[in-house]
Amino acid sequence: MILIGAVVLGLLLHPVAFSQAANNQLVTTRAEQVFTPGSVPTPGTEAALRRLVAGLASGSPDYDKLSPQFAQIVRRDLPVTHPMFSSMGELKSVTFLGRGEMGGDVYNLVFVNGGAIMSAGLGNDGKLAGGFLQPVTGSVPTPGTEAALRSFVAGLASGSPDYDKLSPQFAQIVRRDLPLTHPMFSSMGELKSVTFLGRGTMGGDFYNLVFANGGAMMSAGLDADGRLAGGILQPIAPPGR
């Protein structure tokens, strides 16, 4: 996952999984990982994710179904995740979005009172070994975020982003990372669809982008001047690829 001007609650197999940055401050970091294509979910990831979510909502996760390292993280973060999931109510649907760059399966979860984008990775023993969590809310995107994201993606693919439409801080990050993001987006080809998933905890809108040769989950947040100020990029291989 590439983090660009945003906060994520966790990264697959990292000890910060399910933890939020102190004081909800915006962070700018970069974590380059290998993109592993996949067209169908890994057997067992959806069931493991459903079981984890049910355990978080009840306040009693089944730690025996988690790897030792991940069990420690889940136990540590339960005071945060238990009220979060219990407040969202019944889980209505779980939709596979694609395979993430570290091999974990990414899903969109819809609850009665909210939603979340989560990933799940299994160890060799079949135990849930980690994942990232991004709560999302809202059914309507912030005006301008989809257009800003489409323009941004087109600029990355061409190798010439319109830096005037980015905040100064974000423009610096995009310019720095262009040697990585330009070949990534140019290789994925035509953008076929952009689907709104919900609003993140920091206010950015999350979208699922499907290209001719790949996919990505991205978020977009605008500043007071309407410029793209940051977001999250998670390359994924969408279903059917």
Secondary structure, DSSP 8 states (H G I E B T S, - for coil): -EEES---S--TTSTTTT---GGG--------------SS--TTHHHHHHHHHHHHHHT---GGGB-HHHHHHHHHHHHHHHHHHHHH-SEEEEEEEEEETTS-EEEEEEETTEEEEEEEEE-TTS-EEE--EEEEE-SS--TTHHHHHHHHHHHHHHT---GGGB-HHHHHHHHHHHHHHHHHHHHH-SEEEEEEEEEETTS-EEEEEEETTEEEEEEEEE-TTS-EEEEEEEEEE-TT-
